[in-house]
Amino acid sequence: MNDKWFRLAVIVALLFWGCVQIEQYRVADNCKEVIAVHTVQPGETLWSIAEDYYCAEAECFEAFKYRVSADNAALTAGGRYLQPGDQLYIRYYVNQ
């Protein structure tokens, strides 16, 4: 019987943690989305570029990094590194 209660407690904890994580990825209401095309310069990485466009008031940095990575997956497929001249599409938020 204790095993059932333990499993139930774990499920409830995971559901609560998931709700907290979802709340962290919500974009602020007073922000609007902007799309930029960024041409990679020598020495830049995906994360250094993402840091330049990130708005802390708008969203969680982890969600932003994930979106930038997913939007540009073709450029980094198979472990490929960004090359100078590559063009990244960056969806980011600015305060209205």
Residue pairs with C-beta under 8 A, 6 or more apart in sequence:
24 60
24 62
24 63
25 59
25 60
25 62
25 63
26 59
27 58
27 59
27 93
28 57
28 58
28 59
28 93
30 95
30 96
31 55
31 57
31 58
31 59
31 93
31 94
31 95
31 96
32 93
32 94
32 96
33 91
33 92
33 93
34 91
34 92
34 93
34 94
35 89
35 90
35 91
36 53
36 89
36 90
36 92
37 87
37 88
37 89
37 90
38 49
38 53
38 87
38 88
38 90
39 85
39 86
39 87
39 88
40 49
40 82
40 83
40 84
40 85
40 86
40 87
40 88
41 84
42 84
44 82
44 84
45 82
46 68
46 69
46 72
46 76
46 82
46 88
47 65
49 68
49 88
49 90
50 64
50 65
50 68
50 90
53 64
53 68
53 90
53 92
54 61
54 64
54 92
55 92
55 93
55 94
55 95
57 95
58 92
58 93
58 94
58 95
59 93
64 92
67 91
68 88
68 90
68 91
69 76
71 88
71 89
71 90
71 91
72 88
72 89
75 82
75 86
75 88
76 82
82 88
